[in-house]
């Protein structure tokens, strides 16, 4: 089994970071892009250097996925090198060089697993910043044995509702985000399926007015009472059936057990083959239901708090959010259940009855400014499409918005319908020429600034070639994409001397981020 380029880059960025003296790094990879294989390759490389590795997560499903990936990548691994510690899997290994464990199974006696050079946390967003909880008990216990143990975090959502970004703040565990592979880039590269977002009709939307919040999130009981109303469920099911008519695998997120059961009952009353899974579903029954769903024997699943992590069903082509959330991480995890690729699947329909897309933005550009109340999207009155707030024409149905109907946040030039991503506007710029120069920023090595001169504007990109962390790996990818050759320059000065290698660039694709353009693709002429 071979790793994809970005998976190799993740592992390379980690080793470069540690070789430069780095501490506890964070890696961001969207749901469905195979971070388990990157974890497996990192683990294999450490083990071959006779170092001891612990892979930790919060659910058995993720441990099973990581174990499967490791065995697939390293089929001739010595069998006595590998172990699992998970009560849910009936395994209690402790001494193996490579150990995969659920945090619930080891936090009481972390010293039992012995000396560990590296702790890898899969779904690192589960770790709170405050030095309490099961994860911190494990980390503190292992560092009593080996104070120099490194902690590497992998996550699709490097932020938490209660404290924001995981790599910011004085009490953070992770020093910095050293590599990020975005949802948008994964879709551009063909590894993920795009989402097409639709809002529900007016009388199917869940009204959260008056629902209280605790810890920044809606209070569960109050939220379920607001959502679990017969007329709301009936109208939401109307919409699910209408939009899902030509889609074969529906996943419905609900606000509570009763809500999930009632939504399932209404779907069943309409003739849909449906099952409901909750935390109360026995493990054997849950496995039977999920296997039947993945095999296409069950068309729809309704559930509460059971499909957000460790759930892998690539054929899902409709996700219905009947659960409002203030958590950007939960929102991204729910949406991510529909972005996996599958044969015959071109995209996934996202039906949002809880105002989540409006609240948080597209999943590749989520706002983590909790509680700011900024409106990031708008809904087309003709087709209920959820589109960027600056759009003048709906890319789905062609509806034209009246001038002044919304106050633009984004300015997009030369926009055509086929250049609008379902996750936000993308603009193609024809490039007349490029100009390169050294860029100086106090306290950092000089970077290479590349200016793309277009007929209407100048757009700049920066290559941090002399940096020693993950920025160097981004710079390497950009240099090669611009036509540069290996070995990649190690400084802006060397890059200037080799600028003859670059281009010519015919066009670039970019999307707006605040006041700046972020380039997502270069196209070399010819």
N, C-alpha and C positions, 0 to 999 in steps of 0.2 A: 504494500500500500504506500502510495506517495502522497506527501502533503501538498496542498495548494500553495501558491506563492505567498499569499498573505499569512498562512499558518506558519510557513518557514520564517517569514519576517517577524512574526510574534516571538518565536523562540530566539531568533538571532538578536532581536532588540533586548530581550531579557539578559542574554549572556553579555552583550555589550554593556548593558547597564551595570551588571555586577562586576565586570572586569574594570570598570571605571570607578569602582568603590561604592556603588549605589546600595541602598538598603532594601526597603520593602516596596516593590513595584506593583502597579495596577495595569491590567490589560483589558481593553474593551472590545468585545466581539458580539455582534447581534445574535439573537436566537436563530438557530438554523444554519450557522456558518461553520459549525464543527469545531468549537473550542476544545472539545474532548480530545481531538487528535493532536492539537498543539500541546495540551497538558500531557498526553501520552509521550510525545517526542521529548518534551522537557524532562519528564520522569526517567525515560530510558537513558538519556544522556547523563543525568546525575547518577543513576544506578551503575552505569558502566565505569564511573569514576569511583566506585565503592562508597558512594554517599547514600545516606538513608533518607527516604522521602515519605511524607505523610500527605495524602490527598483527602481533604475534608469537605463534606457538604452536609446539608440539613435533611435530605430525603434519600430514601433507598434507591429511587429511580435514577437519580443523578450518579450515585455510586455505581450502579449497574451499567450506565452508559459509559462512564469513565473506564470501568474495568473492561468492557467490551472493546473500546477503542484501543486500550493498551495491549490487549491480547491480539487484536487484528494487526496493529503496527509492529508488534514484536512477538511473532508466533513462536519463536524458538527461545523465549525467555525461560530460564531455569524455573521450574515449577515451585521450588522452595523459596524463591525470591519474592513471591507475590502472596499477599494475604488481604483479608477483609475483616473489619470489625463493625458489625451492625446487627443489633438484636433483631431487626425486621427481616434480615437475611439469614438468621440463625448461624452466624459466623462470629467468632470471638478471637481472631488472631491478634497477636501483639508484637511478636518479635521479628517479623519478616522485614527485609530491607525496603521493600515497597509495600506500604499499607494504605488501603482505602478504608475510610471510616465515616459513619454518620456522627455528627457532633454530639448527639444525644447519648451515644454509646460509649464515649470516651471522656466526657468532660469531668465526670466525678473523680476519675483516677488517671489523669493524663500522663503521669510519670510511668504508667504501666507500658506505654508504647515506646519508651526509651529515647535515646539520643536520636535527634532528627536534624539533618543539615538544612532541609527545606520543607516548609509547610505550604502546600498549594490549597487555596480555598476556591472551590468552584461555587459560583453564585455568591461572590464576595459582598454584595449589597446586603446580605443578611447580618453582617457584622456591624453593631452600633459603634459610634465613636467613643462613647463613654466606656471606661475600662471595666464594664460589668457584663454579665451574661456568659453563656456556655462557651462561645468562641474565645473570649478573653481568658476564661479559666484554663482552656486548653493551651493557649499561647503562653500564658504566664507559667503554667506548670512545666511546659517543655523548655522554656528559657531558663528555668532554674537548673536544668540539666545542661543545656547548651545556650549560653547567653547570646551567641552569635548567630543563632538560627534565623534564616531569612523567611519572610512570609510573602508569597506572591498571590495576588488576587486576580481572578478571572470573572468577568461579569458582562452582561448585556446592558446594565443600567448602573453606571458608576456614581450613584447618588441615592440618598434616602430621604423620605418625607420629613423625618424629624431633625435632620441636620445638614441637608444639602449634599454637596459633592464629597466623595470619600477621600479625595486627595487634597482637601483644603481644611484649614483650621489647625489650631495648635494641638488639639487632642486627636488628630487623625492617626490611624494606624499605617496607612499607605502614603509613602513619601511623594509619589507623583505618578501620573498616568503616562506610561512610556510608549504605549502603542494603542491606537484606536482604528478599528476598521468599521466604517460607518454603514448604516442601513442603505443609504443612498448609493454608496460605492458598491456594496454587495449586489444591489439590484442592477446597477450599471454593468457589473462584471458577469451578470447572469447566474449568480449563486442563490439569490432570493427572488421570490415572486412578489410583484408589486401589490399594494393595497389600493382598492378603489373605495373611498369613504362616502357613505350616504347617511344623512340624518333621518330620523323618523318623522312622520307627519305630526302635525301639531298635537293632536290628542293622543299620541302614543308615547310622548316624551315624559320622563320621570321628573317631577317638580321637586327640587331639593330645598325649596324655600321653607324655612323653619326647621330643617334637619340640623341638629347640633353637630359639633365637631369635638373630637377628643384626640389630642396629640396630632392635630392637623388634619385628621381623616374624619369622614362622616361616621357618626355613631351607628353601629351596625343595626341595632334594633329599630331605631328611628328611620334609618334608610330603608330597611325592609318594609316597614309599614307604609312608607311613601310609595314604594314600587309595587307592592303586592296587592294591587287593586284589579278587580276583574276587567273593567273597561280598558285599562292600560295594557294588561296582558293580551286581551283579545285583539286590540289594534296593533300591538307589536307583532303578534303572530301573523296577522294579516300581511304586514310588511315583510316579515321573514319569508313567508310562503311566496309572496309576489316576486321579491328579488332573488329568491333561492330556487325558482322554478327549474332553471337549467344548471343548477349546482348540486353536487351529490353528497357533500359532507359538511354538516352545519354544527358549529360549536357555539353554545349560548351561555354567557356568563350572567349569573343572577346574584341577588343581594343576600340570600339566606336559604336555608334548607326548605322552608315552606314555599318560598318564592320559586325556587328551582322545581319543586314538585308540581306547583300549580302551572308553571309555564309548560312543563312536560305534559301535564294532563291536557292542556289546551291544544298543543301540537298533536297529541295522540287523537283527540276528538276530531281533528281535521284529516285524519288518515295518515299522518306521518309516523314512520317507525322511529321511536324515540326511547331513550333511556335517561335516567337521572343518576348522577354520581355525587355523593357528598362525603364529608369526613366520617359519616356514620355507616357508609357502605362497607360491608366486610371485604377484606382484602381479596379473597378468592372470587367473590362476586364482581368486585371492581375489575379485576384482571380479565374475567370473562367478558364483561361489557366492553372494555376498551379494545380487546382483541376483535370482537364482533364489529365495533365501530370502524376500526382500521381496515377490516376486511370488506367493508361496505354493506354489511348485513344490517347495520343500524345507521339511519341517515342523520339523526340529530342527537346530540348530547346536551343536556342542561346540567348545570352544576354550580357549586359555590366553593371557592377557595381550594379547588383540586386540580385545575388545569394550568396554573400559571407557571410552574417550573417543573422540569423533569417529565413533561408530557410531550411525546413525539408522535404526531399524526400528520405526515406531510400532505395527505390528500385533502385536508381541511381547506375548503374554498369559499366558506362564508363564516364570518365571525360576527355574532350579535352581542353587543354590550348592553345588557339590561341592568348594568351595575355602574352607577356613577362613582367616581373615585377622585379624591384630591391628590392621590399618590402618582407622580409621573412614572415611577418605577413599575407599579402595578399596571398602569395603563399600557406601557410599552410591552410588558410581559404578556398581557392579554392579546394585544394586537399581534405580537410575535408568533402566536400559535398558528397564524394563517400565512406566514411568509415563507414557509419551507416549500421547496420545489417538489413537484411530482409529475409523472408522465401525464400528459394531456391537460395539465393545469397551467394557465397563462397568467392568472392573477387571483386575488382573493377579495371578495366583497366584504367590506366592513360596515355594518349597520350599527349606528351609535344612537341609542335611545337615552343616554345619560349625560350628554353634553361634554363628553371627555375630549373629543378632538378639538372642540371650541376652547375648552379649558386649558389644554396642554400643548396644542399644536400638532403637526405631523410627527410621526414617530422617529424620523431622522433629524428632527430639529426641536426636541422637546424643551419647553421652558421649565427650569427647576427653581424659579423664583416663586416659591410657594406663597399663595395668598395674595398675589399682586392683582388678580382679577383682570388681567389684560386679555382682550379678545384677539386671538391669533388667527382665526379662520372665520368664514361665513358660509351660509347655506344657500344654495341656489333655490329660489322659490318654485322653479319649474320641475326639477328632477330630484331635489333633496341632496344633490351632490355637495360635499363639504370641500371647499376650495380655498386657496389663499385669499386673505382679506383684500388684497390689492387688485385681484383679477377683475377686468372689465367685462369679459365674456366667459361664460361657463365652458370649460373644455369638454364636458360630457354631453351637453345638449345644445350649446350655442346660445343660450339665453344671454341677452345684453343687459348689463346693469345700468341704470340711469346715472348720468354724470352727477357726482356728489353723493351717490347713494352710500358710499363708504369712503372713509378717509384712508388713502393708501399708505401702507407702511413700506411697501417695496416699490422700487422703480425698475421696470423690466423693459429693455429695448429689444426691438426686432423679434417680438414674441409671436410664435405661431402655435396653433393648437397642438401639433404633434411634438412640440418641444416642452410641453408642460407635463412634468412628472406627476403621477397621482399623489406624491408626497410633497409637492411644492413646485414652484415655477423654475424651469431651467432655461437659460438663454444661450444661444449660439452666437458667437462673435467671429466675424472674419478678421484675420490678423494680417496687417500690412507688413509689419516687421517687428522684431524684438530687439530690446536694448538691455544690456546687463551692466551691473555696477556692484561695487562693494557696499554693503549696508552696515552701519555701525550703531550698536545699542550699548549704552553704558553697562559694564559688568559682564558682557557676553562676547564671545568671539565674533568677528565679522561674519556676516552671512552674504549669500549671493542674492541680489535682487534682480528679478527678471521682469521687465516691463513689456507687456503686449500692447502694441499700438494698433487700435482698431479705427475704423472710419468715424466712430462717434465718441470714443473715450479711450483712456489708458487704464489697463488693469494690471496690477502687480502681484507677483508671487515671490516667496522667499525660500531659499534653500539653506538650511542650517547645517552645512557640510562639516563644520569643525566641532559641532556639539558631540557630546559623548553619551547622550541618552537616546530615547526613542526618536527625537527630532532628526537625528542623523539618518535613521532608517527611512523616514518620510523623504528626506532630502535625496537619498540614494534612489528611491523609486521615481521621484520627479526628474532627476538628472537623466536617468535611462529613458523615461517617457518622452523627454525633450530631444532625444536623439543622441545623448552623450554616451560615451563608451566606458566599459570597465577597464581598469579599476577606476572607481569613482573618485573624483578629487577629494582631498581631505581638508581643503581650505578654500575660502572665496578667492584668494589670490591665484591659487592653482587653477580654479575653475575659469577665471578670467583669461588666463593664458591659454586655456583649451576651449574658448567659446566658439571656435570655428567648428567644433563637433555638433553644435546645437542647431536644430531646425533643418530646413525652414518649416515654420509652423503655419498651417493653412487656417486653422480655426481653433477656438477653445470653447468649452461649455462651462458655464458658471451659474451659481445661484446667489441671491442676495442674502447677506447676513448682517443685519443692522445697516451701517453706513458703508459696508465693504462688500466686494464680490469675492466669493470663494470659488476658485477654479477646481472643477472636478474631473476634467478630461482635456488632454491635448490631442490634436490631430495633426500629424506631420504631413506636409504636402507630398503628393505623389504616392 
